[in-house]
Amino acid sequence: MVMQNKPVALVTGANKGIGLQIAKDLAAHGFTVLVGSRNLELGETAAQSIGADARALQLDVTDQSSIAAAAERVHSELGRLDVLVNNAAISHTRRPPGMSVEEYAKSTLPSNVSLDELRAVFETNVFGVVAVTQAMLPLLREAPSARIVNVSSGAGSLTMNAAPDFPWRSIYGPVYPASKTALNAMTLAMAIELESTGIKVNAVSPGFAATALNNFAGTLTVQQAAREPVRLALPGPDGPTGTFSGENGPIPW
C-alpha cells in the first residue's frame, strides 16, 4: 500500500454531467480525484479532460465485484480516501425518447409501475450508494476529516411534495423521486451512525441542471449544479453533518 500526501476524492458516475464537473472542481481544490465510471474508457477520457490530478476508476455501483475491485485499487495505489461523492444515478430504464416527464410519471404510478423498473432504479440510486459507502468506509475512517456527499434531489423531499400547492407534486412517484427519498433516509442513517467518528455525511440537491438524466431539459448549468456538492465536500471538522441542502440553503426532508 502506498500512502500519498494529497487528499483523495472519489466521485461515482463522474465521466459526464454533474459528476464530471464535481470532479473538475475538487481537482482544482487540490484533490487527487478518482473518476468513477462503469465504462473505463469513458472514465479515462473524462480523467484526461481534468488533468494530471485525475485517475479513472472502473466502478459499477450495481456490481459488487466491481465495487470490491475499486476499493482494493484505492487502498493499494493511494492508501487513503478523504471524500466520497455518491453521484451515480439513473432516472429510468425504459422511458422512450421524446416522452415527457409528465407522461413518464403517469406510466409509473404506484398502481401501474413496473416492478422491474422500480428495482432497477433503486438498485443504482439507493443500494448502490450503500454498497459503495460500505466498501470505502475503512479508508474513510482513517482520514483526518472525511466527508460523504450523497447527491440527492429536491424531488425526494416528502415535506415539499406533501404540500398541496407544491408545483411538482403531481409527478411525485415511486421510481426516481421515491428513490431519492430513500437515499435521504440512508444519508441520515449514515450520519447518525458516523457522527461520533467525525465523518460528515450530507445529502445535496444540485438543482435542475441540464444533463442526460433529464434529456438536457434542465435550466441550470453543470457548473452551477456542482457548487453545493463541492461545498459540502470541502469543510473540515466543523462542517455540517446530517443535512439536506441546495444552493439556496436547507431543504426540508
N, C-alpha and C positions, 0 to 999 in steps of 0.2 A: 504493500500500500504506500502510495506517495501522498504526502500532505502538502498542499500548496498554501501560500500565504494569502492570496486574494480570495475574497468571499465568492461563493459559488451559488448560482441560482438555476433552478430547473423550471422551465415553462413547458407545460404539456400543450399539444396542439399548436406549436409555435412556428410551423412552416408557412403560415399565411395569416392575414387578417389581424385581429387584435392581439393574438398571441405573439405574432412576429413583431408587432410594434412594442409590446411589453418587453420582449427580449432585447430589442434595439435600445430601449430606454435604460434597461438595467445594465447593459454593457456600457452605456455612456456614463453610468454612475459608478463604474469601477468593478463590476462583477465579471467573472467568467461565467458565461451563460450557456447552458445546455438547451439546445433547441429540440424539444421532444416532438417526434413526428412518426406516425405509423409507417410512412414511406421514407426510408432512409435517404434515398436520392433527393427527394424534395426537401428533406431536412438539411442535407448538405448544401443545396443551392441557397436555402434561406440563411444558413450559417455564414456562407461566403458573403452574402449581402450585408451582414452585420459587421464582419471583420475578424481580426485575429483573436478577439476575446470570446468568440462563439464556437461551439462544437455541436455537431449533430448527434442526436441520441435516438436510436430506434426505440420507439415506445408506443405500443398499442395498449391503451388503458383497459381494453376488454380482454386482454390475453395475459394470463398470469405468468406464463413463461417469459413473455416479452418484458413484463414489469420486473420480474426477478433478475433477468439478464441486465436490464438497465441499472437497477440498484447495485448490482455487483460491479458494473463498469464504473459507476460513480465512485464507489468505495475504493476500487483498485487503482484507478487512474488519477483521481483527485483527492480522495481521502477526506472530503468534507462536503457538506451541503448546508447552506445558510438560509436559503429561501426556496420554497416550493410554491409555484403558482399553478393551481389546478384550473387550467383554462379550457382543455379539450372538451368539446360538447357537440351534440347534434340536435337539430330541432325536429327532425322527422327522418323516416327512411323511405317513404313511398308517396311523398307529395309531388304530383306531376308538374312539369314545367308550366308556368302560366297560371297555376291555381293560386288564388288569393289566400291570404291568411284567414280571412273570414270563411271562405269555402272549406279550407282545411279544418278549421275549428268545428264546423258543422259535421264533418265526417269523422271527427274524433271526440264526440261527446261521450260521457260515461255510459250512455245507453247503447252506443254503437261502435265504440273504439275497438280496433283490432288489438287483441292481447299481445300478439307478436310485435306490433308497433310499440305498444306500451313498454314491453320488456326490453326491446332494443334501445329505446331512448334512455330508460332508467339505467341500463347496463353501462352506458357511457357516462351519463351525467351524474349518476349517484354512486353506483357500485364501483365504477372506475376510479372515482375520486377517493373513495375509502381504500381501495386496493393499493393505489399508488402511494397514498399517505402512509399506510401501514408499512409498505416496503421501504420508504425513505425515512421513517421516524428514527431508526437507530442512528443515522448520520445527523439528523436534525437535533437530536437530543445532545449531541456532542458540540453543537455550535454555540458560540457565546451569546448570540442574540437571534435565535431562529424565528422565522415567520412563515406562516402558511396562509396563502391568499386563495380563496375559492371564488372563482368568477361565476357569479350568480346572475340574477336578473330581477328587475322590479316587477316583472310579470309573475314572479313567485310570491309576492307579498300577500299573505292572507288578509291582513288588515285592509290594504287598499282595495283588493278585489271584493271584500265583503261590503264595501260602501256602495249603496245603490247608485250614487252619482259618479262612480269611477268610470271613465270613458271606455276602458278596455275590459270591463267586467264581463261582457258577453262572450269574449273569446278565452276566458279562463277555462282550461280543460285539463284532463288527466295526463296528457302527454308532456310536452315541453314545459308549460307553466308549472304543473304539479311536480315535475322533476326538479325544478329549481326551488320549489317549496321544500321538497325533501332534502335537497342539498343544503338549504339554510338550516334545517334541523340537524343535519350531520355536522355542519360548521359549529353550531352552538354546543353540540355534544363533545366535539373535539376540544373546543375552547375550555369547557368545564373540566374535562379530564386533564388537560395540559397546563392549566393556569398556574399550578404550583411549580412547574418546571421552567417557567419564563418564556416558553414558546408561545408566540402570539398567533391566534387563528381568527381570521375575519372573512366575512362574505362581502362581495362588492358587486354592484351593478355598473357595468361600463356604459350603460345607456344604449339608445337605439342607433347603433353605428351601421354604416353601410358595409356589410360583409356577405360572404357566401351563405352564412347561416340564414339570412333573411332575403336572399336573392338581390342583395345590394339595394334594398328599399329603405335602409336606414337614413337618418338625417344628420348623424354625426360622423366625423372623420375617425379613422382608427387612432390618430394622434390624440384626439380629444378623449376617446374611449379608454385609452391606456393610462390616462393620468391618475385616476383613483386607484387602480390595482398597483401601479408603481409606488404611489404614495404610501400605501399600506405595506408594501414590501420593504420600504426603507427605514421605518422608525427603529430606534434602539430599544433598550429595556423599558422605557417609559411609554412606549406606543400602546394603542388600544388593543383589546382582545375581546372576542365575543360580540362583535358589532356587525351591522349590515348597513352599508352606506353606498352613496353615489357621489358624483362630482358636486352635487348641491347640498350634501350633508347626509344625516342619518335617514334611513328608510325603515318604516315600520315592518316588523316581521309579519 
